[in-house]
Amino acid sequence: MSDWNAGIIEEFRGNSGVVGGMFEGIPLLLLHHVGAKTGTERVSPLAYQAVNDGFAIFASKAGADSNPDWHHNLLANPETKVEAGTETVAVSARMLSDEERQPIWDKQKVAHGQFAEYEAKTDRVIPVFLLEKQS
């Protein structure tokens, strides 16, 4: 885990899920994911959008031409958990179809303009995952 992520995770956990700086005002969660090749558990801070009773997350990687590692990990190991606010929630991840993805992605770009910037920086379609709460 990078020092940058470690600092965000520490701030998130120390402030009931609220993070300032460049993330101020952006809903953030901590995604736990298991390495597809290594089996190592990792934690990644990610922006999310509430969708029904779940969370949509965006494999933007700040507009890079490749998907973030957690994308591959969720495809291999979709049963996981997230920390949202002060709760830890078991979730099942699935990548959304183009039809399901588009309205969520459009809403994210309007709400948080940096996502439109990420889209403009790459030729790939940025994947959107839905994390559905498990009972």
N, C-alpha and C positions, 0 to 999 in steps of 0.2 A: 504494500500500500504506500502510495506516495505521501510525503510529508504534507502536501497540500490537501489531499483527501483526509488525512489523519486529523488535521486542524479543523476541517469542516465537520467531521464526524464528532469530534470532541465538543465543538460549539453546539451542534445539534443536540447531543445528549445532555449537555449542561444547561440548555435553555428550553427544555420541553419541546424540542423540534423546531425552534426558531433560529434562523441563521441570518446574519446581517451581511454587510459588504455587497458584493455583486449579486448575492442571492436574496437581498432584502425584498420582501413582498412576493417572492416566488415560492409557491408550495414545494416543499422538499421532503423527500423520504430517504431512508437508508435501505437499499436493496441488498439482501444477503443472497449470494449466488455461489454455486459450487463449480469449480473449474472443470470444463468438459474433458480435458486431458489429464489434469493433475489430481482432481478430486479435492482440492484445497478450497475451503470456504473463504470467500472474500466479501467485503462490504463496499458498496459504491453509493455515494450521495447523488441523487438524481432529482431533477424537477419532475413534477407529476401534475396531472389534471384529474380531478375527481370525475369518475364516470359511473353513474348509478351507485352501486355499493363497492366499487373497486377503484383502481388507480390505472390511468394510462401513463406509460413512460415512453420516452423517445430516444431512439438509438442515433442521436445526432452526431455525437463525438465532435461537437463544435464545428461541423461542416467538413470534417475529414472525408477522404475518399474511401475509407474502410469503416466497417462497423466496430463499435467498442467491444472489448472482450466479453462483457456481460451479455451481449446479444447471443454469442455462440454458447455461452454457459446456460442461458435460459432455454435455448432450443434443446440442449442435451439433458437438462435437469430442470423441468418447469415447476416442480413442486418446491416451494421455498417460503421465505418470510420477508416481511418488510417491517421497519420501524417507521411509524407515522405519528408525529406528535410524541405522546408518552406511551403509546400502545405498540406492542409487537403483534403482528397479524400474520397467520398462515395464509398463503396465497398460491394460486395456480396460474402460471403465465402462459399466454398464447399470443402469437404474433397475429395482428389483425390483417384481414384481407384488404385489398385496395378500397373496396366499397365501404367497409367498416372504418377504415383508417381515415379517409378523406375529411369527414366533418370534424373529427377530433383534432386532426392535424391543423385544419384551417382555423379552428377556434384557438389552438395553442399559439399559432403565428400572430393572431390578432391580440391576444392577451399578453404575449411576451415576444416582442418584435425580434429579439435575437434569434428565435427559431426560423424566422423568414430569412435572416442573414445566413444562418447555417445552410438552409436549403439552397440559397443562391451560390454558395461556395463549392457545391459538389454536383456531380452529374447523377449520383445514385438517389434512389427514392429512400428517404429516411424511414426505417421501419418503426412502427408503433406497436407496443405490446400492451395488452390488457392484463392486469393482475387482479384476478377475481378472488375475493375472500372465501376461505374454506371454513366450514362449520365444524 
